[in-house]
Amino acid sequence: MKKYNYEDAVLKEIPEPEKDCTLIPVDISDKTIEQRKQKIIEKMNQRKIDVLLIYADLEHGNNFEYLVGFLPRFEEALLVFHKDQKAYLVMGNENLNKVSKARLQCKAIHAPYFSLPNQPMNNTKSFKDIMKETDIENKRIGVVGWKNFTSLYEDNRQLYDIPVFIMDALIELCGKENITNQTDIFIGENGVRTINEPDEIAHYEFGASLASDCMLDALNALQEGVTEMEIGDILSRYGQRNSVVTIAAFGQRFIKGNMYPTQRELQLKDTVSLTVGYKGGLSSRAGYAVHSSSELDEDVQDYMHKVCAPYFIAIAAWLENIHVGMTGKKMYDLINDVLPQEKYHWTLCPGHLTADEEWLSSPIYENSHELIQSGMLLQSDIIPSVEGYGGVSAESTICIADIKLREKIKEQHPEMYQRMIKRRKYIIENLGIQLHEDVLPMCSTLAYMRPFMLSKQAITINHE
């Protein structure tokens, strides 16, 4: 393995990346929806599952959205999907009229129990009787919530993250012995949602590049006296739904439990944390509100050396080594070698999959034998914590693509492909990161990092 040296990371005046979001959302095609459906049916047949019961609410509905095409806004919802392609949408009062808009043909079933508090619930059927209409009695049921449980101490097939009143009805109708958690059909190792076709990559590139452009605008708007809310307004755009809470935080965070931007003004030496995410990708940056290290308090004037340089080298190692066929264990061990966990105290997976939600799942964890596969979308999410120093972040999104997928993207979405090639060129030439050939940047600011956030100097790798 290439030897990585923290001293190779230096601050330098370089051209900033160009904003390149098209501002034109890309819809998922009918052909892709049909492919998604067939992938799921194949999994159901392999596992001898008769019916998938796919739960959704606004925060936990992306497996549902994968087939249906939308989230149920402020109600719960169920997609009851049979392996013979018969499908039912069980909806509350205000989503019942959305069934006709679904991306697959479904029969509508009204369940007022899913409606908002004190809305009409004057139906004459119990929830169990409503569920009988979906033809699930005595069938082998796979429950799909949103979490792929991987506990070492529980039977993960018998852990469920859906409301108990739904589970109670299922058990009465089907028998506990016929019910299992099958969320890993969608996410986790070889889940159908972990691999994307060119059509899906183009769909997600819109959000990843939008987040990136918003982040670059926010970085350029930082100056003493600007408020968190002003920066937050720059980060959130065009009415697009955020995949995480937008962060624009100066100085001490979470005062009285608050997680949202306030009227606090940026002051010299403040720590700064910025994050915005949309469907398809997130961008996050963190540093200090100074022009150079000399403006920092004396005890943190080595922030660049102690925190930023090691972190940037770890990001570079991640981007230069990640490739199709790599095991999650190998990447985990690489990051632990370059950025030792016992010194830099990162605790989560060093990188994870993304899609409609910010964190889908991750193949990268200790002793993971999961493979990095062509078509995966990943966040370069490594979070060091060094006591006494502010945080650091340069998280963005990549697509992993082998030669076959790269050719398909080039043929089917040539303009996006050219953006990706231009981004690669910028990163290699200006940031000094020799990207693996399997890495296609989903946005222009991938790895672009300005730790002294009142300065436009960025970190690059010195190859001299």
One Martini backbone bead per residue (centre of mass of N, CA, C, O) as a GRO file, in nm:
protein
  464
    1MET     BB    1   0.098   0.035   0.019
    2LYS     BB    2   0.073   0.346   0.024
    3LYS     BB    3   0.236   0.609   0.171
    4TYR     BB    4   0.113   0.823   0.422
    5ASN     BB    5   0.159   1.187   0.471
    6TYR     BB    6   0.078   1.462   0.651
    7GLU     BB    7   0.293   1.664   0.522
    8ASP     BB    8   0.147   1.668   0.230
    9ALA     BB    9  -0.050   1.863   0.363
   10VAL     BB   10  -0.153   2.176   0.216
   11LEU     BB   11  -0.182   2.515   0.193
   12LYS     BB   12  -0.361   2.673  -0.091
   13GLU     BB   13  -0.385   2.851  -0.380
   14ILE     BB   14  -0.686   2.780  -0.555
   15PRO     BB   15  -0.915   2.696  -0.754
   16GLU     BB   16  -1.234   2.682  -0.748
   17PRO     BB   17  -1.491   2.514  -0.796
   18GLU     BB   18  -1.754   2.448  -1.006
   19LYS     BB   19  -2.063   2.500  -1.051
   20ASP     BB   20  -2.299   2.211  -1.179
   21CYS     BB   21  -2.588   2.228  -1.146
   22THR     BB   22  -2.870   2.205  -1.357
   23LEU     BB   23  -3.166   2.239  -1.219
   24ILE     BB   24  -3.264   1.941  -1.331
   25PRO     BB   25  -3.461   1.712  -1.266
   26VAL     BB   26  -3.457   1.346  -1.252
   27ASP     BB   27  -3.644   1.096  -1.350
   28ILE     BB   28  -3.776   0.797  -1.306
   29SER     BB   29  -3.825   0.541  -1.498
   30ASP     BB   30  -4.034   0.291  -1.589
   31LYS     BB   31  -3.813   0.084  -1.641
   32THR     BB   32  -3.683   0.104  -1.358
   33ILE     BB   33  -3.928   0.021  -1.194
   34GLU     BB   34  -3.947  -0.261  -1.321
   35GLN     BB   35  -3.667  -0.354  -1.229
   36ARG     BB   36  -3.719  -0.328  -0.930
   37LYS     BB   37  -3.952  -0.528  -0.913
   38GLN     BB   38  -3.795  -0.779  -1.019
   39LYS     BB   39  -3.581  -0.788  -0.798
   40ILE     BB   40  -3.780  -0.839  -0.566
   41ILE     BB   41  -3.912  -1.098  -0.669
   42GLU     BB   42  -3.654  -1.263  -0.671
   43LYS     BB   43  -3.607  -1.246  -0.365
   44MET     BB   44  -3.875  -1.373  -0.277
   45ASN     BB   45  -3.829  -1.647  -0.412
   46GLN     BB   46  -3.562  -1.720  -0.266
   47ARG     BB   47  -3.723  -1.680   0.034
   48LYS     BB   48  -4.023  -1.761   0.035
   49ILE     BB   49  -4.204  -1.500  -0.023
   50ASP     BB   50  -4.530  -1.379  -0.066
   51VAL     BB   51  -4.513  -1.106   0.117
   52LEU     BB   52  -4.477  -0.753   0.127
   53LEU     BB   53  -4.449  -0.526   0.407
   54ILE     BB   54  -4.435  -0.174   0.349
   55TYR     BB   55  -4.328   0.080   0.537
   56ALA     BB   56  -4.450   0.428   0.612
   57ASP     BB   57  -4.305   0.746   0.664
   58LEU     BB   58  -4.151   1.036   0.632
   59GLU     BB   59  -3.876   0.918   0.778
   60HIS     BB   60  -3.959   0.587   0.685
   61GLY     BB   61  -4.004   0.564   0.326
   62ASN     BB   62  -3.783   0.459   0.105
   63ASN     BB   63  -3.876   0.171   0.037
   64PHE     BB   64  -4.152   0.261  -0.062
   65GLU     BB   65  -4.053   0.474  -0.276
   66TYR     BB   66  -3.905   0.280  -0.472
   67LEU     BB   67  -4.202   0.196  -0.592
   68VAL     BB   68  -4.413   0.440  -0.556
   69GLY     BB   69  -4.254   0.753  -0.561
   70PHE     BB   70  -4.350   0.827  -0.260
   71LEU     BB   71  -4.435   0.995   0.023
   72PRO     BB   72  -4.676   1.020   0.306
   73ARG     BB   73  -4.586   1.254   0.463
   74PHE     BB   74  -4.811   1.268   0.759
   75GLU     BB   75  -4.835   0.954   0.730
   76GLU     BB   76  -4.908   0.644   0.719
   77ALA     BB   77  -4.800   0.341   0.532
   78LEU     BB   78  -4.880   0.068   0.292
   79LEU     BB   79  -4.715  -0.188   0.110
   80VAL     BB   80  -4.871  -0.464  -0.056
   81PHE     BB   81  -4.655  -0.719  -0.192
   82HIS     BB   82  -4.684  -0.954  -0.432
   83LYS     BB   83  -4.527  -1.200  -0.623
   84ASP     BB   84  -4.769  -1.154  -0.851
   85GLN     BB   85  -4.799  -0.815  -0.835
   86LYS     BB   86  -4.989  -0.769  -0.633
   87ALA     BB   87  -5.129  -0.449  -0.503
   88TYR     BB   88  -5.135  -0.245  -0.200
   89LEU     BB   89  -5.268   0.065  -0.062
   90VAL     BB   90  -5.243   0.181   0.267
   91MET     BB   91  -5.443   0.466   0.361
   92GLY     BB   92  -5.511   0.765   0.457
   93ASN     BB   93  -5.703   1.035   0.412
   94GLU     BB   94  -5.457   1.223   0.256
   95ASN     BB   95  -5.343   0.962   0.062
   96LEU     BB   96  -5.560   0.814  -0.106
   97ASN     BB   97  -5.538   1.009  -0.371
   98LYS     BB   98  -5.231   0.891  -0.447
   99VAL     BB   99  -5.258   0.609  -0.580
  100SER     BB  100  -5.278   0.707  -0.884
  101LYS     BB  101  -4.955   0.808  -0.864
  102ALA     BB  102  -4.825   0.557  -0.869
  103ARG     BB  103  -4.563   0.348  -1.012
  104LEU     BB  104  -4.774   0.127  -0.935
  105GLN     BB  105  -5.021  -0.094  -0.944
  106CYS     BB  106  -5.298  -0.025  -0.718
  107LYS     BB  107  -5.495  -0.086  -0.446
  108ALA     BB  108  -5.716   0.087  -0.255
  109ILE     BB  109  -5.693   0.136   0.111
  110HIS     BB  110  -5.870   0.240   0.386
  111ALA     BB  111  -5.689   0.388   0.686
  112PRO     BB  112  -5.766   0.594   0.942
  113TYR     BB  113  -5.534   0.510   1.144
  114PHE     BB  114  -5.320   0.694   0.965
  115SER     BB  115  -5.425   0.946   1.067
  116LEU     BB  116  -5.469   1.227   1.212
  117PRO     BB  117  -5.549   1.370   1.486
  118ASN     BB  118  -5.905   1.388   1.488
  119GLN     BB  119  -5.974   1.260   1.255
  120PRO     BB  120  -6.170   1.072   1.085
  121MET     BB  121  -6.280   0.733   1.248
  122ASN     BB  122  -6.580   0.623   1.127
  123ASN     BB  123  -6.527   0.332   1.102
  124THR     BB  124  -6.631  -0.033   1.088
  125LYS     BB  125  -6.324  -0.127   1.106
  126SER     BB  126  -6.074  -0.299   1.179
  127PHE     BB  127  -5.749  -0.334   1.116
  128LYS     BB  128  -5.762  -0.633   1.055
  129ASP     BB  129  -5.991  -0.610   0.841
  130ILE     BB  130  -5.834  -0.431   0.650
  131MET     BB  131  -5.598  -0.639   0.602
  132LYS     BB  132  -5.767  -0.862   0.467
  133GLU     BB  133  -5.786  -0.703   0.185
  134THR     BB  134  -5.467  -0.794   0.115
  135ASP     BB  135  -5.423  -1.105   0.115
  136ILE     BB  136  -5.248  -1.237   0.395
  137GLU     BB  137  -5.360  -1.488   0.487
  138ASN     BB  138  -5.136  -1.740   0.555
  139LYS     BB  139  -4.882  -1.596   0.481
  140ARG     BB  140  -4.559  -1.516   0.384
  141ILE     BB  141  -4.402  -1.256   0.568
  142GLY     BB  142  -4.237  -0.949   0.480
  143VAL     BB  143  -4.090  -0.709   0.673
  144VAL     BB  144  -4.059  -0.347   0.593
  145GLY     BB  145  -3.889  -0.095   0.700
  146TRP     BB  146  -3.568   0.079   0.760
  147LYS     BB  147  -3.408  -0.137   0.934
  148ASN     BB  148  -3.100  -0.317   0.946
  149PHE     BB  149  -3.046  -0.553   1.157
  150THR     BB  150  -2.707  -0.628   1.344
  151SER     BB  151  -2.721  -0.789   1.589
  152LEU     BB  152  -2.548  -1.011   1.828
  153TYR     BB  153  -2.820  -1.066   2.042
  154GLU     BB  154  -3.035  -1.105   1.820
  155ASP     BB  155  -3.315  -1.176   1.625
  156ASN     BB  156  -3.334  -1.000   1.337
  157ARG     BB  157  -3.602  -1.134   1.217
  158GLN     BB  158  -3.757  -1.035   1.512
  159LEU     BB  159  -3.719  -0.735   1.434
  160TYR     BB  160  -3.924  -0.432   1.463
  161ASP     BB  161  -4.007  -0.091   1.297
  162ILE     BB  162  -4.321  -0.098   1.362
  163PRO     BB  163  -4.618  -0.062   1.457
  164VAL     BB  164  -4.792  -0.259   1.680
  165PHE     BB  165  -5.076  -0.261   1.543
  166ILE     BB  166  -4.968  -0.402   1.291
  167MET     BB  167  -4.837  -0.652   1.414
  168ASP     BB  168  -5.085  -0.767   1.553
  169ALA     BB  169  -5.247  -0.819   1.292
  170LEU     BB  170  -5.045  -1.007   1.157
  171ILE     BB  171  -5.038  -1.230   1.370
  172GLU     BB  172  -5.341  -1.299   1.354
  173LEU     BB  173  -5.339  -1.366   1.034
  174CYS     BB  174  -5.039  -1.542   1.011
  175GLY     BB  175  -4.843  -1.578   1.223
  176LYS     BB  176  -4.539  -1.554   1.365
  177GLU     BB  177  -4.397  -1.790   1.193
  178ASN     BB  178  -4.467  -1.609   0.908
  179ILE     BB  179  -4.271  -1.379   1.026
  180THR     BB  180  -4.029  -1.140   0.885
  181ASN     BB  181  -3.744  -0.966   0.849
  182GLN     BB  182  -3.683  -0.798   0.504
  183THR     BB  183  -3.505  -0.534   0.466
  184ASP     BB  184  -3.250  -0.672   0.314
  185ILE     BB  185  -3.370  -0.655   0.030
  186PHE     BB  186  -3.294  -0.340   0.017
  187ILE     BB  187  -3.071  -0.346   0.240
  188GLY     BB  188  -2.759  -0.411   0.253
  189GLU     BB  189  -2.641  -0.696   0.160
  190ASN     BB  190  -2.752  -0.701  -0.164
  191GLY     BB  191  -2.940  -0.484  -0.188
  192VAL     BB  192  -3.131  -0.333  -0.429
  193ARG     BB  193  -3.052  -0.023  -0.334
  194THR     BB  194  -2.724  -0.034  -0.359
  195ILE     BB  195  -2.781  -0.040  -0.674
  196ASN     BB  196  -2.715   0.157  -0.972
  197GLU     BB  197  -2.837   0.299  -1.244
  198PRO     BB  198  -2.803   0.554  -1.460
  199ASP     BB  199  -3.083   0.674  -1.400
  200GLU     BB  200  -3.035   0.692  -1.090
  201ILE     BB  201  -2.776   0.859  -1.089
  202ALA     BB  202  -2.905   1.109  -1.223
  203HIS     BB  203  -3.116   1.157  -1.006
  204TYR     BB  204  -2.895   1.195  -0.769
  205GLU     BB  205  -2.706   1.417  -0.886
  206PHE     BB  206  -2.878   1.659  -0.835
  207GLY     BB  207  -2.860   1.661  -0.519
  208ALA     BB  208  -2.552   1.649  -0.484
  209SER     BB  209  -2.491   1.913  -0.651
  210LEU     BB  210  -2.669   2.104  -0.493
  211ALA     BB  211  -2.532   2.078  -0.221
  212SER     BB  212  -2.255   2.172  -0.323
  213ASP     BB  213  -2.334   2.455  -0.425
  214CYS     BB  214  -2.444   2.556  -0.156
  215MET     BB  215  -2.179   2.523  -0.001
  216LEU     BB  216  -2.007   2.719  -0.166
  217ASP     BB  217  -2.182   2.966  -0.111
  218ALA     BB  218  -2.154   2.957   0.198
  219LEU     BB  219  -1.848   2.987   0.215
  220ASN     BB  220  -1.849   3.268   0.054
  221ALA     BB  221  -2.043   3.409   0.291
  222LEU     BB  222  -1.832   3.414   0.500
  223GLN     BB  223  -1.850   3.650   0.776
  224GLU     BB  224  -1.840   3.883   0.980
  225GLY     BB  225  -2.188   3.897   1.100
  226VAL     BB  226  -2.308   3.662   1.000
  227THR     BB  227  -2.575   3.449   1.004
  228GLU     BB  228  -2.703   3.145   1.037
  229MET     BB  229  -2.966   3.203   0.871
  230GLU     BB  230  -2.825   3.308   0.617
  231ILE     BB  231  -2.676   3.042   0.560
  232GLY     BB  232  -2.922   2.854   0.566
  233ASP     BB  233  -3.056   2.990   0.316
  234ILE     BB  234  -2.831   2.894   0.118
  235LEU     BB  235  -2.855   2.579   0.166
  236SER     BB  236  -3.162   2.617   0.105
  237ARG     BB  237  -3.344   2.500  -0.193
  238TYR     BB  238  -3.623   2.503  -0.409
  239GLY     BB  239  -3.800   2.312  -0.209
  240GLN     BB  240  -3.620   2.091  -0.130
  241ARG     BB  241  -3.578   1.805   0.030
  242ASN     BB  242  -3.430   1.719   0.312
  243SER     BB  243  -3.219   1.455   0.453
  244VAL     BB  244  -3.137   1.673   0.668
  245VAL     BB  245  -3.048   1.878   0.894
  246THR     BB  246  -2.969   2.194   0.871
  247ILE     BB  247  -2.637   2.332   0.906
  248ALA     BB  248  -2.567   2.652   1.094
  249ALA     BB  249  -2.285   2.673   1.305
  250PHE     BB  250  -2.170   2.887   1.573
  251GLY     BB  251  -1.995   2.763   1.793
  252GLN     BB  252  -2.187   2.677   2.020
  253ARG     BB  253  -2.392   2.395   2.053
  254PHE     BB  254  -2.712   2.308   2.160
  255ILE     BB  255  -2.863   2.529   2.291
  256LYS     BB  256  -3.131   2.420   2.450
  257GLY     BB  257  -3.151   2.194   2.206
  258ASN     BB  258  -3.070   2.339   1.956
  259MET     BB  259  -3.051   2.264   1.576
  260TYR     BB  260  -3.088   2.553   1.457
  261PRO     BB  261  -3.074   2.831   1.309
  262THR     BB  262  -2.976   3.157   1.403
  263GLN     BB  263  -2.889   3.501   1.498
  264ARG     BB  264  -2.610   3.432   1.510
  265GLU     BB  265  -2.297   3.572   1.489
  266LEU     BB  266  -2.005   3.583   1.334
  267GLN     BB  267  -1.691   3.513   1.488
  268LEU     BB  268  -1.389   3.530   1.561
  269LYS     BB  269  -1.291   3.184   1.618
  270ASP     BB  270  -1.511   3.026   1.537
  271THR     BB  271  -1.682   2.762   1.500
  272VAL     BB  272  -1.779   2.564   1.202
  273SER     BB  273  -2.100   2.425   1.081
  274LEU     BB  274  -2.185   2.253   0.767
  275THR     BB  275  -2.508   2.127   0.636
  276VAL     BB  276  -2.632   1.951   0.335
  277GLY     BB  277  -2.924   1.761   0.213
  278TYR     BB  278  -3.014   1.551  -0.059
  279LYS     BB  279  -3.125   1.362  -0.282
  280GLY     BB  280  -2.807   1.179  -0.325
  281GLY     BB  281  -2.670   1.403  -0.116
  282LEU     BB  282  -2.396   1.535   0.083
  283SER     BB  283  -2.273   1.835   0.253
  284SER     BB  284  -1.970   1.894   0.454
  285ARG     BB  285  -1.841   2.150   0.686
  286ALA     BB  286  -1.540   2.234   0.884
  287GLY     BB  287  -1.415   2.496   1.121
  288TYR     BB  288  -1.266   2.815   1.122
  289ALA     BB  289  -1.307   3.174   1.184
  290VAL     BB  290  -1.038   3.230   0.983
  291HIS     BB  291  -0.745   3.316   0.794
  292SER     BB  292  -0.544   3.195   1.015
  293SER     BB  293  -0.365   3.052   1.267
  294SER     BB  294  -0.288   3.330   1.413
  295GLU     BB  295  -0.605   3.375   1.508
  296LEU     BB  296  -0.577   3.167   1.704
  297ASP     BB  297  -0.552   3.015   1.967
  298GLU     BB  298  -0.265   2.889   2.090
  299ASP     BB  299  -0.381   2.586   2.158
  300VAL     BB  300  -0.487   2.575   1.818
  301GLN     BB  301  -0.258   2.650   1.599
  302ASP     BB  302  -0.226   2.321   1.519
  303TYR     BB  303  -0.484   2.226   1.359
  304MET     BB  304  -0.370   2.149   1.085
  305HIS     BB  305  -0.170   1.930   1.195
  306LYS     BB  306  -0.362   1.765   1.403
  307VAL     BB  307  -0.633   1.746   1.204
  308CYS     BB  308  -0.648   1.818   0.894
  309ALA     BB  309  -0.423   1.655   0.761
  310PRO     BB  310  -0.508   1.370   0.851
  311TYR     BB  311  -0.790   1.384   0.729
  312PHE     BB  312  -0.716   1.441   0.432
  313ILE     BB  313  -0.547   1.187   0.393
  314ALA     BB  314  -0.783   0.994   0.445
  315ILE     BB  315  -0.956   1.087   0.209
  316ALA     BB  316  -0.747   1.022  -0.006
  317ALA     BB  317  -0.725   0.720   0.055
  318TRP     BB  318  -1.020   0.655  -0.002
  319LEU     BB  319  -1.021   0.761  -0.307
  320GLU     BB  320  -0.761   0.587  -0.408
  321ASN     BB  321  -0.886   0.282  -0.311
  322ILE     BB  322  -1.162   0.269  -0.397
  323HIS     BB  323  -1.330  -0.034  -0.526
  324VAL     BB  324  -1.412  -0.282  -0.707
  325GLY     BB  325  -1.404  -0.560  -0.469
  326MET     BB  326  -1.377  -0.435  -0.211
  327THR     BB  327  -1.363  -0.459   0.116
  328GLY     BB  328  -1.471  -0.327   0.405
  329LYS     BB  329  -1.228  -0.412   0.576
  330LYS     BB  330  -1.004  -0.283   0.406
  331MET     BB  331  -1.103   0.008   0.447
  332TYR     BB  332  -1.111   0.016   0.751
  333ASP     BB  333  -0.806  -0.052   0.788
  334LEU     BB  334  -0.693   0.183   0.630
  335ILE     BB  335  -0.806   0.412   0.806
  336ASN     BB  336  -0.678   0.304   1.070
  337ASP     BB  337  -0.387   0.348   0.963
  338VAL     BB  338  -0.402   0.656   0.879
  339LEU     BB  339  -0.644   0.697   1.122
  340PRO     BB  340  -0.625   0.633   1.425
  341GLN     BB  341  -0.870   0.561   1.648
  342GLU     BB  342  -0.721   0.612   1.928
  343LYS     BB  343  -0.656   0.924   1.832
  344TYR     BB  344  -0.932   1.018   1.648
  345HIS     BB  345  -1.218   0.895   1.741
  346TRP     BB  346  -1.361   0.724   1.544
  347THR     BB  347  -1.687   0.528   1.526
  348LEU     BB  348  -1.791   0.492   1.257
  349CYS     BB  349  -1.837   0.450   0.944
  350PRO     BB  350  -1.596   0.491   0.679
  351GLY     BB  351  -1.854   0.508   0.516
  352HIS     BB  352  -2.155   0.534   0.301
  353LEU     BB  353  -2.458   0.491   0.188
  354THR     BB  354  -2.674   0.640  -0.063
  355ALA     BB  355  -2.994   0.816  -0.141
  356ASP     BB  356  -3.282   0.927  -0.045
  357GLU     BB  357  -3.113   0.888   0.192
  358GLU     BB  358  -2.830   0.957   0.361
  359TRP     BB  359  -2.848   0.669   0.523
  360LEU     BB  360  -2.868   0.349   0.426
  361SER     BB  361  -2.580   0.200   0.449
  362SER     BB  362  -2.291  -0.028   0.519
  363PRO     BB  363  -1.989  -0.202   0.404
  364ILE     BB  364  -1.816  -0.031   0.627
  365TYR     BB  365  -1.663  -0.245   0.862
  366GLU     BB  366  -1.568  -0.441   1.093
  367ASN     BB  367  -1.501  -0.735   0.928
  368SER     BB  368  -1.600  -0.689   0.644
  369HIS     BB  369  -1.727  -0.886   0.348
  370GLU     BB  370  -1.824  -0.673   0.193
  371LEU     BB  371  -1.874  -0.532  -0.126
  372ILE     BB  372  -1.768  -0.323  -0.354
  373GLN     BB  373  -1.995  -0.189  -0.598
  374SER     BB  374  -2.124  -0.134  -0.885
  375GLY     BB  375  -2.345   0.153  -0.822
  376MET     BB  376  -2.249   0.289  -0.582
  377LEU     BB  377  -2.331   0.525  -0.323
  378LEU     BB  378  -2.100   0.746  -0.151
  379GLN     BB  379  -1.983   0.864   0.157
  380SER     BB  380  -1.711   1.064   0.293
  381ASP     BB  381  -1.749   0.949   0.617
  382ILE     BB  382  -1.532   1.108   0.848
  383ILE     BB  383  -1.509   1.140   1.225
  384PRO     BB  384  -1.314   1.321   1.398
  385SER     BB  385  -1.181   1.346   1.752
  386VAL     BB  386  -1.010   1.620   1.909
  387GLU     BB  387  -0.916   1.725   2.190
  388GLY     BB  388  -0.959   2.088   2.191
  389TYR     BB  389  -1.087   2.074   1.902
  390GLY     BB  390  -1.223   2.132   1.630
  391GLY     BB  391  -1.374   2.033   1.370
  392VAL     BB  392  -1.397   1.821   1.066
  393SER     BB  393  -1.495   1.861   0.708
  394ALA     BB  394  -1.545   1.672   0.366
  395GLU     BB  395  -1.833   1.583   0.268
  396SER     BB  396  -1.924   1.357  -0.001
  397THR     BB  397  -2.001   1.225  -0.336
  398ILE     BB  398  -2.003   0.894  -0.488
  399CYS     BB  399  -1.937   0.681  -0.767
  400ILE     BB  400  -1.927   0.340  -0.843
  401ALA     BB  401  -1.745   0.241  -1.153
  402ASP     BB  402  -1.712   0.046  -1.395
  403ILE     BB  403  -1.655   0.020  -1.724
  404LYS     BB  404  -1.945  -0.060  -1.796
  405LEU     BB  405  -2.089   0.173  -1.647
  406ARG     BB  406  -1.938   0.407  -1.776
  407GLU     BB  407  -2.044   0.350  -2.062
  408LYS     BB  408  -2.345   0.379  -1.996
  409ILE     BB  409  -2.332   0.671  -1.898
  410LYS     BB  410  -2.210   0.792  -2.155
  411GLU     BB  411  -2.455   0.704  -2.337
  412GLN     BB  412  -2.716   0.801  -2.152
  413HIS     BB  413  -2.532   1.051  -1.987
  414PRO     BB  414  -2.315   1.257  -2.122
  415GLU     BB  415  -2.321   1.518  -1.948
  416MET     BB  416  -2.265   1.388  -1.677
  417TYR     BB  417  -2.002   1.251  -1.753
  418GLN     BB  418  -1.848   1.516  -1.809
  419ARG     BB  419  -1.869   1.624  -1.525
  420MET     BB  420  -1.713   1.392  -1.391
  421ILE     BB  421  -1.448   1.435  -1.548
  422LYS     BB  422  -1.401   1.727  -1.457
  423ARG     BB  423  -1.385   1.664  -1.156
  424ARG     BB  424  -1.146   1.477  -1.167
  425LYS     BB  425  -0.945   1.681  -1.280
  426TYR     BB  426  -0.954   1.878  -1.046
  427ILE     BB  427  -0.866   1.686  -0.816
  428ILE     BB  428  -0.596   1.596  -0.937
  429GLU     BB  429  -0.471   1.889  -1.008
  430ASN     BB  430  -0.556   2.059  -0.728
  431LEU     BB  431  -0.555   1.826  -0.482
  432GLY     BB  432  -0.371   1.558  -0.542
  433ILE     BB  433  -0.584   1.331  -0.606
  434GLN     BB  434  -0.565   0.987  -0.711
  435LEU     BB  435  -0.809   0.868  -0.844
  436HIS     BB  436  -0.984   0.616  -0.888
  437GLU     BB  437  -1.132   0.490  -1.175
  438ASP     BB  438  -1.412   0.415  -1.010
  439VAL     BB  439  -1.440   0.727  -0.958
  440LEU     BB  440  -1.741   0.930  -0.947
  441PRO     BB  441  -1.826   1.240  -0.914
  442MET     BB  442  -2.132   1.399  -0.786
  443CYS     BB  443  -1.944   1.655  -0.738
  444SER     BB  444  -1.730   1.944  -0.729
  445THR     BB  445  -1.645   1.935  -0.393
  446LEU     BB  446  -1.480   1.701  -0.369
  447ALA     BB  447  -1.246   1.744  -0.105
  448TYR     BB  448  -1.308   2.035  -0.052
  449MET     BB  449  -1.091   2.237   0.179
  450ARG     BB  450  -1.155   2.509   0.430
  451PRO     BB  451  -1.051   2.549   0.749
  452PHE     BB  452  -1.012   2.858   0.695
  453MET     BB  453  -1.323   3.019   0.646
  454LEU     BB  454  -1.197   3.325   0.560
  455SER     BB  455  -1.048   3.153   0.354
  456LYS     BB  456  -0.946   3.021   0.019
  457GLN     BB  457  -0.776   2.817   0.124
  458ALA     BB  458  -0.663   2.491   0.038
  459ILE     BB  459  -0.623   2.155   0.048
  460THR     BB  460  -0.328   1.980  -0.052
  461ILE     BB  461  -0.110   1.770  -0.232
  462ASN     BB  462   0.230   1.730  -0.206
  463HIS     BB  463   0.449   1.591  -0.475
  464GLU     BB  464   0.758   1.700  -0.434
   0.00000   0.00000   0.00000
